[in-house]
Amino acid sequence: MRLPLRPPERGERDGERWELKGLRTLLGSTQRSVGQPGRLPDVIGGWKAAVPSVALALALFPTFGAEPPVSTAGFINAARPEVPGTLLSHPVANGSATLGRTTTINYVNGWLILGGEGPGSAEPYDLIKRVYDIADPANPVRRYPMDFGLDYPGNRWIQNTDGWNAHGSAQSGPYLLPLVMRVQSFGGPVELGGVSGIPNLGEMALGYNRSSQAGPWEATMLWYGTPNQQMQIRRVGLSPGGAAQF
């Protein structure tokens, strides 16, 4: 195989002569100044000679196949030929059927983000948060963290019941709440809260029930079977340490 570029055949480093013959250097082939071949694990001089060779080879022959992070044009607000009410994409076809009972639908800086809950969901369901590119709403494309060059466990953002009390969600600037995700710019990466300096819910001036959709205010929330009581409203702030403070 001929390489499109070849570095110089010989050079000098630390008083030793070394050879670089295409990709052979990457496979461990070295030669001492005395002309005796050696293997990287066995010959100390050969090891020293190979280090600059490998570095040069990697610089000249970059890794192939790395994909740039994906982006999106977002929903394109243009007339479509279908009759109003036409189903453009079936949940089975676009992979959302196994999310579970959908509880949150948010459009955040160009991405459609869905969450679900267990109660009322048809088996099988996984509660894995979905992110879709809907530039072509008839063919939504599901995206994963790796598509943005992000390394999250299981190649997913969140696997849990989504929303305050299952059904409450909100957006504040680039943040999707309450299970925090961030899209800093339109069409940009979808990032998970609580990592890489991105705050989680406990580091924002928000509370933990559905009334926090009106944050920074939080109110008493009456739920199923809760006896009547006086409602209280309070403002949530941040402590000097950056945690939510009531």
N, C-alpha and C positions, 0 to 999 in steps of 0.2 A: 504494500500500500504506500503510495507516495503522499507525503505530507505537503500541504500548500505552502508552508513556511518551514525553513530550517534554520536553527541558530548556528553560530560559528562552530566549526568542528572541534576546535581546541581553545583553551583559555588558561589563565593562570589565577589561582586563588590560594592565599596562605602558603605560597612557595610550592604548591603541588600542582601538577598538571592533571587536568581531568578532561574527559570526553563526554560529549552529549550526542548521541546518535538517535534522533527522533524519539519515539516513545519507548525505546529500550531502557532509557534512564528510569522511567516510571515503573519498569518491571524489575529494577534493581541491578542492572548491568553497570559496572564501574571498571575503571582501569587505573592502577597506580602509576606513578611516574616511572617506575622501573619496568613498566610494561607487563606486569603480571596481573591477569584478571582475578577478580575477587567478588564475593557475594556480600551484600549489605550486612547480613547478620554476623559475618565472620571476620571481615577486614575493617579495622578501625579507620585506617586511612581511606579506604574505599567509601566508608560511611560519611566521613567528612567531605569527601569530594562529591558525593552524590547529593548532599543537601542543597548546595547552590544550584546544581543541575536540575533537581526536581522543581525548585522554586522558579527557575527560568522557564522550564517546560510548561509549568502550570500557567505562567504569565502569558506565554506565547500561544498556548492551546487552552482557551477557557472551556469551562464545562458547557456541554451542549444539552439542549432539551429543557432548560429552565424557562418557565413561562412567566411573563410579567403578570402582576395582579390584575384581576378582572375589574371592569367598571361597567356602568350602565348609563344609557340616555334617559332612563326613567320612563314613566308612563307618558306616551305621546298623545296629547289631547287633540286628536284629529278625527274627522268623521269616518265611520266604518260602514261597510256595506250590509252588515247583518241587521236583521229585524231586531228592534229593542227587546231585551229579555232573552236573547239567544245565549245558550251556554257555550262559551268560547273554549274552555279547557276543563275536562272532566277531572275530578279529584284523583281518580285512579291513575289517569294518564300523567298528571303532574306530580304525583307522589305525596299529595297532602292528605289522602284518605286515611293513612295510618297515623297521622298526627294525633287523632283523638277528637273529642268534641271541641270545636274551635271556640275559644273564648276571647281572643284578642286579635285584631287585624289593624296593623299600623303601616302607614307609608312614610318612611323616614329617609329623606334626602335621596330619593330615587329607588329605594328598595322596598318591596312589600315583605313585611315580617309578620308571621303568624305564630300564635301560641295556643295551647289547649289545656284541658283538664281531664282527669280520669272519670269522675261521675258522669254517667250518660254516654260514655264513649263505647263504641262497638269494638269488640276484639277482632284482630289484634291492633293495639295502638302503642305508640312509643313516647309521646309527649316531648319529642325533640323539636325545638324551635326551628321553624322553617324560614329561609330567606330566599326570595325570588326576584329575578330580573324580569320585569313585565314590559320591557320595551316593545315586545310583540305579545300582547295579552292572549292571543290564541295559542301561543307556544311559550308559556313561562318557563324560565330556566332556573332550576334550583341551584343555589350556590352553597358552598361549604367553606369553613375557615381556611382550608388549604388553598382555595381559589384566590385568597387575598394574601397568600404567603404567611398565614398565621398558623402557629402550632399549638392547638388546644387539644386536651385529652379527648380521645374518641372522635376527633375531627368534627366536633359540634360545639355550639355556644352554650346551650342550656338544655337540660332534660329535666323538666319539672312542670307542675301545674303553674300556669302563667297568669299573672295579674293580681292586683289587690283583691283578696276574697274571690279569686278565680276570674272575675269579669272586669276588673277595673285596670285600665292602663292609661298612660299619659305620655306626652312628649314635652321636653324642655330643652330648647335649643337643639343640639345634636344628640341628645340623650333620649333613649326609650326607657320607660319606667313601668313597673318597679324592679323587674329583673333587668339590671342595667345593661344596655348595649349602646354603643356610640357609633354614629356615622358623622365624622367631623366635617366632611365636605360632600357636595352633591356627587353621587356616583362613587364615593370613596369607600375604603374598607369598612366592613362591619366588624366592630371590635367589642370584646367582652369587658364589662365592668369588673373592677377589683383586681385587674392585672395591668402591668405596664404603666402605672401611674393614673389609670382611669378609675374614678371613684366608684365604689359600690353604693348601695342604697343607704347604708349606715354612715356614709361619709358625705351625705347630702342633707340639706335642710328639709327633710321629708319624714313623714311617719309611716305607719305600717298597716293602715286600713284604707278602705276605698275613699274616705274623705280626703286623703292626701292627694287625690287628683286635683284638688284646689290648693296644693302646697304653695307657700310654706305653712298653711293652716292645716290643723288636724282637729277633727271633731269626734265626739262619742258616736259610735256606730251601733245601731240596734240591728241584731241579726235574728235568725230563726230562734224563737223561744226566749229571747232576751226580755226580761221584765221591763215595764215602763220605768224610766228614770230621767233625771234632769240631764239635758245635753250640756256638754262642756266643749268650748272651743279654745284652742291654744295655738300659739305660734311656735314653730320649730326653728331652732337656730343651730349654729355650729359651736362646739366647745373650742377652747384654745388648741386642743389636740386634733381638731378637724373631724370630730364625731358628731352625729346628730344629738341635739340637746333639747329636752322638753322643759 
